Amino acid sequence: MDEEERQQEGPVEICLTGDLSENEADLSEKLLGVEPGGECVLYFDSVGGSAYVAIALASLIVLRGLRATGIVTGECSSAAVWPLAACHRRLVTRFSVLLFHPMKWQSEENVGLGEATEWARHFGQLEGDMDTLLAGMFGIEDEKIQQWVKESRHVSGSELAEAGLAELIDLKPLDFLRQDT
């Protein structure tokens, strides 16, 4: 497909649904399919996933200079918030919900005390660094993100828009979907 055909079709559309960790390879491939500096629309209805997947997806968006529009069609929780924050434009409805919470460490491996101690140190530093990064991508003060995280806060689409972090859109039927009879 040449550039003219791609422009006629509009931006690439990608759904970020379910657990991002289970879909990381597919989502990364789709983001890499958007040419650097290209435009895409990301639709969010995700419970989140791994913090590392969150950073990887947000990094692809930012480092490739993608002109991404994020639309929260349902839930955008936990790790899913990072790729949304990386979008240059964010759209939500009053029914959208975003969950901000402290990072959770889960290990199914048997680890020694030394390794567990190091992992806890790393995890604490990572959590603080990620909160600062998230605030920076949203363009707000760290304190607001830290407050939401500390409270394990469910933030509605309306609240996110009121905070200036997204645009609120209405779910009224679109004109082209209406049939005049």
PyMOL commands that place a pseudoatom at each C-alpha (Angstrom):
pseudoatom trace, name=CA, resn=MET, resi=1, chain=A, elem=C, hetatm=0, pos=[0.000, 0.000, 0.000]
pseudoatom trace, name=CA, resn=ASP, resi=2, chain=A, elem=C, hetatm=0, pos=[1.443, 3.358, -0.992]
pseudoatom trace, name=CA, resn=GLU, resi=3, chain=A, elem=C, hetatm=0, pos=[1.264, 6.582, 1.039]
pseudoatom trace, name=CA, resn=GLU, resi=4, chain=A, elem=C, hetatm=0, pos=[-1.667, 8.007, -0.936]
pseudoatom trace, name=CA, resn=GLU, resi=5, chain=A, elem=C, hetatm=0, pos=[-3.793, 4.888, -0.326]
pseudoatom trace, name=CA, resn=ARG, resi=6, chain=A, elem=C, hetatm=0, pos=[-2.939, 4.951, 3.375]
pseudoatom trace, name=CA, resn=GLN, resi=7, chain=A, elem=C, hetatm=0, pos=[-3.934, 8.623, 3.700]
pseudoatom trace, name=CA, resn=GLN, resi=8, chain=A, elem=C, hetatm=0, pos=[-7.256, 7.957, 1.991]
pseudoatom trace, name=CA, resn=GLU, resi=9, chain=A, elem=C, hetatm=0, pos=[-8.021, 5.172, 4.455]
pseudoatom trace, name=CA, resn=GLY, resi=10, chain=A, elem=C, hetatm=0, pos=[-7.277, 7.354, 7.472]
pseudoatom trace, name=CA, resn=PRO, resi=11, chain=A, elem=C, hetatm=0, pos=[-5.096, 6.661, 10.475]
pseudoatom trace, name=CA, resn=VAL, resi=12, chain=A, elem=C, hetatm=0, pos=[-4.270, 3.142, 11.635]
pseudoatom trace, name=CA, resn=GLU, resi=13, chain=A, elem=C, hetatm=0, pos=[-6.707, 1.993, 14.342]
pseudoatom trace, name=CA, resn=ILE, resi=14, chain=A, elem=C, hetatm=0, pos=[-5.530, -0.256, 17.179]
pseudoatom trace, name=CA, resn=CYS, resi=15, chain=A, elem=C, hetatm=0, pos=[-7.545, -1.721, 20.072]
pseudoatom trace, name=CA, resn=LEU, resi=16, chain=A, elem=C, hetatm=0, pos=[-5.849, -2.101, 23.442]
pseudoatom trace, name=CA, resn=THR, resi=17, chain=A, elem=C, hetatm=0, pos=[-8.175, -4.496, 25.223]
pseudoatom trace, name=CA, resn=GLY, resi=18, chain=A, elem=C, hetatm=0, pos=[-7.966, -6.954, 28.093]
pseudoatom trace, name=CA, resn=ASP, resi=19, chain=A, elem=C, hetatm=0, pos=[-4.648, -7.625, 29.784]
pseudoatom trace, name=CA, resn=LEU, resi=20, chain=A, elem=C, hetatm=0, pos=[-1.908, -5.776, 27.889]
pseudoatom trace, name=CA, resn=SER, resi=21, chain=A, elem=C, hetatm=0, pos=[0.702, -8.315, 29.031]
pseudoatom trace, name=CA, resn=GLU, resi=22, chain=A, elem=C, hetatm=0, pos=[-1.101, -11.070, 27.142]
pseudoatom trace, name=CA, resn=ASN, resi=23, chain=A, elem=C, hetatm=0, pos=[-1.254, -8.915, 23.986]
pseudoatom trace, name=CA, resn=GLU, resi=24, chain=A, elem=C, hetatm=0, pos=[2.142, -7.186, 24.120]
pseudoatom trace, name=CA, resn=ALA, resi=25, chain=A, elem=C, hetatm=0, pos=[3.673, -8.800, 21.031]
pseudoatom trace, name=CA, resn=ASP, resi=26, chain=A, elem=C, hetatm=0, pos=[0.627, -8.065, 18.873]
pseudoatom trace, name=CA, resn=LEU, resi=27, chain=A, elem=C, hetatm=0, pos=[0.260, -4.504, 20.163]
pseudoatom trace, name=CA, resn=SER, resi=28, chain=A, elem=C, hetatm=0, pos=[3.970, -3.770, 19.680]
pseudoatom trace, name=CA, resn=GLU, resi=29, chain=A, elem=C, hetatm=0, pos=[3.833, -5.122, 16.130]
pseudoatom trace, name=CA, resn=LYS, resi=30, chain=A, elem=C, hetatm=0, pos=[0.801, -2.959, 15.339]
pseudoatom trace, name=CA, resn=LEU, resi=31, chain=A, elem=C, hetatm=0, pos=[2.476, 0.163, 16.757]
pseudoatom trace, name=CA, resn=LEU, resi=32, chain=A, elem=C, hetatm=0, pos=[5.612, -0.625, 14.752]
pseudoatom trace, name=CA, resn=GLY, resi=33, chain=A, elem=C, hetatm=0, pos=[3.373, -0.884, 11.687]
pseudoatom trace, name=CA, resn=VAL, resi=34, chain=A, elem=C, hetatm=0, pos=[2.638, 2.834, 11.977]
pseudoatom trace, name=CA, resn=GLU, resi=35, chain=A, elem=C, hetatm=0, pos=[5.408, 4.702, 10.241]
pseudoatom trace, name=CA, resn=PRO, resi=36, chain=A, elem=C, hetatm=0, pos=[7.523, 6.994, 12.437]
pseudoatom trace, name=CA, resn=GLY, resi=37, chain=A, elem=C, hetatm=0, pos=[5.710, 10.291, 12.873]
pseudoatom trace, name=CA, resn=GLY, resi=38, chain=A, elem=C, hetatm=0, pos=[2.526, 8.679, 11.564]
pseudoatom trace, name=CA, resn=GLU, resi=39, chain=A, elem=C, hetatm=0, pos=[-0.979, 9.009, 12.871]
pseudoatom trace, name=CA, resn=CYS, resi=40, chain=A, elem=C, hetatm=0, pos=[-2.964, 6.339, 14.689]
pseudoatom trace, name=CA, resn=VAL, resi=41, chain=A, elem=C, hetatm=0, pos=[-6.033, 5.962, 16.875]
pseudoatom trace, name=CA, resn=LEU, resi=42, chain=A, elem=C, hetatm=0, pos=[-5.814, 3.763, 19.972]
pseudoatom trace, name=CA, resn=TYR, resi=43, chain=A, elem=C, hetatm=0, pos=[-9.040, 2.500, 21.518]
pseudoatom trace, name=CA, resn=PHE, resi=44, chain=A, elem=C, hetatm=0, pos=[-8.762, 1.555, 25.200]
pseudoatom trace, name=CA, resn=ASP, resi=45, chain=A, elem=C, hetatm=0, pos=[-10.791, -0.972, 27.164]
pseudoatom trace, name=CA, resn=SER, resi=46, chain=A, elem=C, hetatm=0, pos=[-8.099, -2.580, 29.276]
pseudoatom trace, name=CA, resn=VAL, resi=47, chain=A, elem=C, hetatm=0, pos=[-7.567, -3.704, 32.856]
pseudoatom trace, name=CA, resn=GLY, resi=48, chain=A, elem=C, hetatm=0, pos=[-3.842, -3.013, 32.471]
pseudoatom trace, name=CA, resn=GLY, resi=49, chain=A, elem=C, hetatm=0, pos=[-1.042, -5.510, 32.945]
pseudoatom trace, name=CA, resn=SER, resi=50, chain=A, elem=C, hetatm=0, pos=[2.677, -5.412, 33.618]
pseudoatom trace, name=CA, resn=ALA, resi=51, chain=A, elem=C, hetatm=0, pos=[4.389, -2.107, 34.427]
pseudoatom trace, name=CA, resn=TYR, resi=52, chain=A, elem=C, hetatm=0, pos=[7.134, -3.080, 31.985]
pseudoatom trace, name=CA, resn=VAL, resi=53, chain=A, elem=C, hetatm=0, pos=[4.595, -3.583, 29.178]
pseudoatom trace, name=CA, resn=ALA, resi=54, chain=A, elem=C, hetatm=0, pos=[3.116, -0.173, 30.028]
pseudoatom trace, name=CA, resn=ILE, resi=55, chain=A, elem=C, hetatm=0, pos=[6.507, 1.493, 29.645]
pseudoatom trace, name=CA, resn=ALA, resi=56, chain=A, elem=C, hetatm=0, pos=[7.322, -0.469, 26.479]
pseudoatom trace, name=CA, resn=LEU, resi=57, chain=A, elem=C, hetatm=0, pos=[4.106, 0.576, 24.712]
pseudoatom trace, name=CA, resn=ALA, resi=58, chain=A, elem=C, hetatm=0, pos=[4.340, 4.199, 25.866]
pseudoatom trace, name=CA, resn=SER, resi=59, chain=A, elem=C, hetatm=0, pos=[7.994, 4.249, 24.748]
pseudoatom trace, name=CA, resn=LEU, resi=60, chain=A, elem=C, hetatm=0, pos=[7.073, 3.027, 21.258]
pseudoatom trace, name=CA, resn=ILE, resi=61, chain=A, elem=C, hetatm=0, pos=[4.510, 5.806, 20.937]
pseudoatom trace, name=CA, resn=VAL, resi=62, chain=A, elem=C, hetatm=0, pos=[6.831, 8.548, 22.196]
pseudoatom trace, name=CA, resn=LEU, resi=63, chain=A, elem=C, hetatm=0, pos=[10.157, 7.438, 20.674]
pseudoatom trace, name=CA, resn=ARG, resi=64, chain=A, elem=C, hetatm=0, pos=[8.630, 6.863, 17.225]
pseudoatom trace, name=CA, resn=GLY, resi=65, chain=A, elem=C, hetatm=0, pos=[6.918, 10.261, 17.375]
pseudoatom trace, name=CA, resn=LEU, resi=66, chain=A, elem=C, hetatm=0, pos=[3.499, 8.767, 16.710]
pseudoatom trace, name=CA, resn=ARG, resi=67, chain=A, elem=C, hetatm=0, pos=[0.633, 11.232, 16.526]
pseudoatom trace, name=CA, resn=ALA, resi=68, chain=A, elem=C, hetatm=0, pos=[-1.635, 8.997, 18.545]
pseudoatom trace, name=CA, resn=THR, resi=69, chain=A, elem=C, hetatm=0, pos=[-5.175, 9.783, 19.590]
pseudoatom trace, name=CA, resn=GLY, resi=70, chain=A, elem=C, hetatm=0, pos=[-6.286, 7.698, 22.569]
pseudoatom trace, name=CA, resn=ILE, resi=71, chain=A, elem=C, hetatm=0, pos=[-9.983, 7.034, 23.030]
pseudoatom trace, name=CA, resn=VAL, resi=72, chain=A, elem=C, hetatm=0, pos=[-11.180, 5.389, 26.237]
pseudoatom trace, name=CA, resn=THR, resi=73, chain=A, elem=C, hetatm=0, pos=[-14.223, 3.398, 25.150]
pseudoatom trace, name=CA, resn=GLY, resi=74, chain=A, elem=C, hetatm=0, pos=[-14.615, 1.671, 28.517]
pseudoatom trace, name=CA, resn=GLU, resi=75, chain=A, elem=C, hetatm=0, pos=[-11.906, 1.042, 31.097]
pseudoatom trace, name=CA, resn=CYS, resi=76, chain=A, elem=C, hetatm=0, pos=[-8.316, 2.239, 31.006]
pseudoatom trace, name=CA, resn=SER, resi=77, chain=A, elem=C, hetatm=0, pos=[-6.818, 0.973, 34.227]
pseudoatom trace, name=CA, resn=SER, resi=78, chain=A, elem=C, hetatm=0, pos=[-3.474, 0.381, 35.806]
pseudoatom trace, name=CA, resn=ALA, resi=79, chain=A, elem=C, hetatm=0, pos=[-0.751, -0.180, 33.196]
pseudoatom trace, name=CA, resn=ALA, resi=80, chain=A, elem=C, hetatm=0, pos=[-3.062, 0.888, 30.349]
pseudoatom trace, name=CA, resn=VAL, resi=81, chain=A, elem=C, hetatm=0, pos=[-2.899, 4.476, 31.609]
pseudoatom trace, name=CA, resn=TRP, resi=82, chain=A, elem=C, hetatm=0, pos=[0.718, 4.881, 30.397]
pseudoatom trace, name=CA, resn=PRO, resi=83, chain=A, elem=C, hetatm=0, pos=[0.083, 4.359, 26.664]
pseudoatom trace, name=CA, resn=LEU, resi=84, chain=A, elem=C, hetatm=0, pos=[-2.970, 6.642, 26.983]
pseudoatom trace, name=CA, resn=ALA, resi=85, chain=A, elem=C, hetatm=0, pos=[-0.821, 9.335, 28.620]
pseudoatom trace, name=CA, resn=ALA, resi=86, chain=A, elem=C, hetatm=0, pos=[1.667, 9.011, 25.729]
pseudoatom trace, name=CA, resn=CYS, resi=87, chain=A, elem=C, hetatm=0, pos=[-1.048, 9.990, 23.247]
pseudoatom trace, name=CA, resn=HIS, resi=88, chain=A, elem=C, hetatm=0, pos=[-0.971, 13.584, 22.021]
pseudoatom trace, name=CA, resn=ARG, resi=89, chain=A, elem=C, hetatm=0, pos=[-4.780, 13.715, 22.113]
pseudoatom trace, name=CA, resn=ARG, resi=90, chain=A, elem=C, hetatm=0, pos=[-7.003, 11.890, 24.609]
pseudoatom trace, name=CA, resn=LEU, resi=91, chain=A, elem=C, hetatm=0, pos=[-10.771, 11.437, 24.333]
pseudoatom trace, name=CA, resn=VAL, resi=92, chain=A, elem=C, hetatm=0, pos=[-13.082, 10.075, 27.016]
pseudoatom trace, name=CA, resn=THR, resi=93, chain=A, elem=C, hetatm=0, pos=[-16.808, 9.778, 27.636]
pseudoatom trace, name=CA, resn=ARG, resi=94, chain=A, elem=C, hetatm=0, pos=[-18.500, 10.394, 30.946]
pseudoatom trace, name=CA, resn=PHE, resi=95, chain=A, elem=C, hetatm=0, pos=[-18.725, 6.582, 31.213]
pseudoatom trace, name=CA, resn=SER, resi=96, chain=A, elem=C, hetatm=0, pos=[-14.963, 6.060, 30.796]
pseudoatom trace, name=CA, resn=VAL, resi=97, chain=A, elem=C, hetatm=0, pos=[-13.052, 5.038, 33.915]
pseudoatom trace, name=CA, resn=LEU, resi=98, chain=A, elem=C, hetatm=0, pos=[-9.357, 5.049, 34.740]
pseudoatom trace, name=CA, resn=LEU, resi=99, chain=A, elem=C, hetatm=0, pos=[-7.901, 3.293, 37.769]
pseudoatom trace, name=CA, resn=PHE, resi=100, chain=A, elem=C, hetatm=0, pos=[-4.750, 4.720, 39.310]
pseudoatom trace, name=CA, resn=HIS, resi=101, chain=A, elem=C, hetatm=0, pos=[-3.206, 2.480, 41.999]
pseudoatom trace, name=CA, resn=PRO, resi=102, chain=A, elem=C, hetatm=0, pos=[0.145, 1.572, 43.542]
pseudoatom trace, name=CA, resn=MET, resi=103, chain=A, elem=C, hetatm=0, pos=[2.163, -0.952, 41.560]
pseudoatom trace, name=CA, resn=LYS, resi=104, chain=A, elem=C, hetatm=0, pos=[1.666, -4.538, 42.605]
pseudoatom trace, name=CA, resn=TRP, resi=105, chain=A, elem=C, hetatm=0, pos=[4.484, -6.994, 42.764]
pseudoatom trace, name=CA, resn=GLN, resi=106, chain=A, elem=C, hetatm=0, pos=[3.682, -10.571, 41.986]
pseudoatom trace, name=CA, resn=SER, resi=107, chain=A, elem=C, hetatm=0, pos=[6.128, -13.409, 41.682]
pseudoatom trace, name=CA, resn=GLU, resi=108, chain=A, elem=C, hetatm=0, pos=[5.405, -17.028, 41.040]
pseudoatom trace, name=CA, resn=GLU, resi=109, chain=A, elem=C, hetatm=0, pos=[9.041, -17.988, 41.421]
pseudoatom trace, name=CA, resn=ASN, resi=110, chain=A, elem=C, hetatm=0, pos=[10.911, -19.190, 44.458]
pseudoatom trace, name=CA, resn=VAL, resi=111, chain=A, elem=C, hetatm=0, pos=[13.436, -16.471, 45.213]
pseudoatom trace, name=CA, resn=GLY, resi=112, chain=A, elem=C, hetatm=0, pos=[16.016, -16.073, 47.893]
pseudoatom trace, name=CA, resn=LEU, resi=113, chain=A, elem=C, hetatm=0, pos=[15.983, -13.303, 50.479]
pseudoatom trace, name=CA, resn=GLY, resi=114, chain=A, elem=C, hetatm=0, pos=[18.779, -11.344, 48.728]
pseudoatom trace, name=CA, resn=GLU, resi=115, chain=A, elem=C, hetatm=0, pos=[16.988, -11.393, 45.395]
pseudoatom trace, name=CA, resn=ALA, resi=116, chain=A, elem=C, hetatm=0, pos=[13.660, -10.466, 47.012]
pseudoatom trace, name=CA, resn=THR, resi=117, chain=A, elem=C, hetatm=0, pos=[15.329, -7.566, 48.861]
pseudoatom trace, name=CA, resn=GLU, resi=118, chain=A, elem=C, hetatm=0, pos=[16.890, -6.260, 45.642]
pseudoatom trace, name=CA, resn=TRP, resi=119, chain=A, elem=C, hetatm=0, pos=[13.612, -6.657, 43.764]
pseudoatom trace, name=CA, resn=ALA, resi=120, chain=A, elem=C, hetatm=0, pos=[11.771, -4.690, 46.486]
pseudoatom trace, name=CA, resn=ARG, resi=121, chain=A, elem=C, hetatm=0, pos=[14.366, -1.884, 46.261]
pseudoatom trace, name=CA, resn=HIS, resi=122, chain=A, elem=C, hetatm=0, pos=[14.105, -1.803, 42.465]
pseudoatom trace, name=CA, resn=PHE, resi=123, chain=A, elem=C, hetatm=0, pos=[10.322, -1.957, 42.569]
pseudoatom trace, name=CA, resn=GLY, resi=124, chain=A, elem=C, hetatm=0, pos=[10.075, 1.001, 44.966]
pseudoatom trace, name=CA, resn=GLN, resi=125, chain=A, elem=C, hetatm=0, pos=[12.330, 3.107, 42.753]
pseudoatom trace, name=CA, resn=LEU, resi=126, chain=A, elem=C, hetatm=0, pos=[10.473, 2.030, 39.605]
pseudoatom trace, name=CA, resn=GLU, resi=127, chain=A, elem=C, hetatm=0, pos=[7.116, 2.986, 41.110]
pseudoatom trace, name=CA, resn=GLY, resi=128, chain=A, elem=C, hetatm=0, pos=[8.289, 6.512, 41.965]
pseudoatom trace, name=CA, resn=ASP, resi=129, chain=A, elem=C, hetatm=0, pos=[9.958, 6.989, 38.591]
pseudoatom trace, name=CA, resn=MET, resi=130, chain=A, elem=C, hetatm=0, pos=[6.858, 5.779, 36.742]
pseudoatom trace, name=CA, resn=ASP, resi=131, chain=A, elem=C, hetatm=0, pos=[4.575, 8.128, 38.694]
pseudoatom trace, name=CA, resn=THR, resi=132, chain=A, elem=C, hetatm=0, pos=[6.848, 11.047, 37.763]
pseudoatom trace, name=CA, resn=LEU, resi=133, chain=A, elem=C, hetatm=0, pos=[6.917, 9.950, 34.122]
pseudoatom trace, name=CA, resn=LEU, resi=134, chain=A, elem=C, hetatm=0, pos=[3.129, 9.591, 34.052]
pseudoatom trace, name=CA, resn=ALA, resi=135, chain=A, elem=C, hetatm=0, pos=[2.638, 13.076, 35.493]
pseudoatom trace, name=CA, resn=GLY, resi=136, chain=A, elem=C, hetatm=0, pos=[5.059, 14.449, 32.896]
pseudoatom trace, name=CA, resn=MET, resi=137, chain=A, elem=C, hetatm=0, pos=[3.264, 12.756, 29.990]
pseudoatom trace, name=CA, resn=PHE, resi=138, chain=A, elem=C, hetatm=0, pos=[-0.077, 14.090, 31.249]
pseudoatom trace, name=CA, resn=GLY, resi=139, chain=A, elem=C, hetatm=0, pos=[1.484, 17.506, 31.846]
pseudoatom trace, name=CA, resn=ILE, resi=140, chain=A, elem=C, hetatm=0, pos=[0.384, 17.795, 35.481]
pseudoatom trace, name=CA, resn=GLU, resi=141, chain=A, elem=C, hetatm=0, pos=[2.065, 18.012, 38.859]
pseudoatom trace, name=CA, resn=ASP, resi=142, chain=A, elem=C, hetatm=0, pos=[3.426, 14.783, 40.381]
pseudoatom trace, name=CA, resn=GLU, resi=143, chain=A, elem=C, hetatm=0, pos=[1.316, 15.384, 43.481]
pseudoatom trace, name=CA, resn=LYS, resi=144, chain=A, elem=C, hetatm=0, pos=[-1.977, 14.871, 41.603]
pseudoatom trace, name=CA, resn=ILE, resi=145, chain=A, elem=C, hetatm=0, pos=[-0.884, 11.490, 40.227]
pseudoatom trace, name=CA, resn=GLN, resi=146, chain=A, elem=C, hetatm=0, pos=[0.564, 10.478, 43.597]
pseudoatom trace, name=CA, resn=GLN, resi=147, chain=A, elem=C, hetatm=0, pos=[-2.717, 11.396, 45.309]
pseudoatom trace, name=CA, resn=TRP, resi=148, chain=A, elem=C, hetatm=0, pos=[-4.759, 9.307, 42.845]
pseudoatom trace, name=CA, resn=VAL, resi=149, chain=A, elem=C, hetatm=0, pos=[-2.323, 6.387, 43.155]
pseudoatom trace, name=CA, resn=LYS, resi=150, chain=A, elem=C, hetatm=0, pos=[-2.281, 6.507, 46.964]
pseudoatom trace, name=CA, resn=GLU, resi=151, chain=A, elem=C, hetatm=0, pos=[-6.101, 6.493, 47.027]
pseudoatom trace, name=CA, resn=SER, resi=152, chain=A, elem=C, hetatm=0, pos=[-6.323, 3.702, 44.399]
pseudoatom trace, name=CA, resn=ARG, resi=153, chain=A, elem=C, hetatm=0, pos=[-8.615, 6.155, 42.696]
pseudoatom trace, name=CA, resn=HIS, resi=154, chain=A, elem=C, hetatm=0, pos=[-11.152, 5.378, 39.982]
pseudoatom trace, name=CA, resn=VAL, resi=155, chain=A, elem=C, hetatm=0, pos=[-11.211, 8.559, 37.901]
pseudoatom trace, name=CA, resn=SER, resi=156, chain=A, elem=C, hetatm=0, pos=[-14.197, 9.082, 35.616]
pseudoatom trace, name=CA, resn=GLY, resi=157, chain=A, elem=C, hetatm=0, pos=[-13.897, 10.424, 32.099]
pseudoatom trace, name=CA, resn=SER, resi=158, chain=A, elem=C, hetatm=0, pos=[-15.629, 13.609, 33.270]
pseudoatom trace, name=CA, resn=GLU, resi=159, chain=A, elem=C, hetatm=0, pos=[-13.069, 14.068, 36.076]
pseudoatom trace, name=CA, resn=LEU, resi=160, chain=A, elem=C, hetatm=0, pos=[-10.165, 13.458, 33.693]
pseudoatom trace, name=CA, resn=ALA, resi=161, chain=A, elem=C, hetatm=0, pos=[-11.560, 16.090, 31.323]
pseudoatom trace, name=CA, resn=GLU, resi=162, chain=A, elem=C, hetatm=0, pos=[-12.152, 18.541, 34.202]
pseudoatom trace, name=CA, resn=ALA, resi=163, chain=A, elem=C, hetatm=0, pos=[-8.495, 18.084, 35.176]
pseudoatom trace, name=CA, resn=GLY, resi=164, chain=A, elem=C, hetatm=0, pos=[-7.546, 19.110, 31.625]
pseudoatom trace, name=CA, resn=LEU, resi=165, chain=A, elem=C, hetatm=0, pos=[-6.051, 15.711, 30.770]
pseudoatom trace, name=CA, resn=ALA, resi=166, chain=A, elem=C, hetatm=0, pos=[-8.555, 14.669, 28.083]
pseudoatom trace, name=CA, resn=GLU, resi=167, chain=A, elem=C, hetatm=0, pos=[-11.439, 15.911, 25.968]
pseudoatom trace, name=CA, resn=LEU, resi=168, chain=A, elem=C, hetatm=0, pos=[-14.938, 14.817, 26.908]
pseudoatom trace, name=CA, resn=ILE, resi=169, chain=A, elem=C, hetatm=0, pos=[-17.007, 13.471, 24.016]
pseudoatom trace, name=CA, resn=ASP, resi=170, chain=A, elem=C, hetatm=0, pos=[-20.704, 12.681, 23.895]
pseudoatom trace, name=CA, resn=LEU, resi=171, chain=A, elem=C, hetatm=0, pos=[-22.045, 9.279, 22.906]
pseudoatom trace, name=CA, resn=LYS, resi=172, chain=A, elem=C, hetatm=0, pos=[-25.003, 10.569, 20.929]
pseudoatom trace, name=CA, resn=PRO, resi=173, chain=A, elem=C, hetatm=0, pos=[-25.451, 8.710, 17.629]
pseudoatom trace, name=CA, resn=LEU, resi=174, chain=A, elem=C, hetatm=0, pos=[-23.345, 10.057, 14.822]
pseudoatom trace, name=CA, resn=ASP, resi=175, chain=A, elem=C, hetatm=0, pos=[-25.160, 11.633, 11.891]
pseudoatom trace, name=CA, resn=PHE, resi=176, chain=A, elem=C, hetatm=0, pos=[-23.803, 9.183, 9.341]
pseudoatom trace, name=CA, resn=LEU, resi=177, chain=A, elem=C, hetatm=0, pos=[-25.293, 6.306, 11.340]
pseudoatom trace, name=CA, resn=ARG, resi=178, chain=A, elem=C, hetatm=0, pos=[-28.805, 7.743, 11.258]
pseudoatom trace, name=CA, resn=GLN, resi=179, chain=A, elem=C, hetatm=0, pos=[-31.105, 6.613, 8.510]
pseudoatom trace, name=CA, resn=ASP, resi=180, chain=A, elem=C, hetatm=0, pos=[-33.647, 9.091, 7.276]
pseudoatom trace, name=CA, resn=THR, resi=181, chain=A, elem=C, hetatm=0, pos=[-36.815, 7.311, 6.220]
for i in range(1, 181): cmd.bond("trace and resi %d" % i, "trace and resi %d" % (i + 1))
show_as sticks, trace
zoom trace
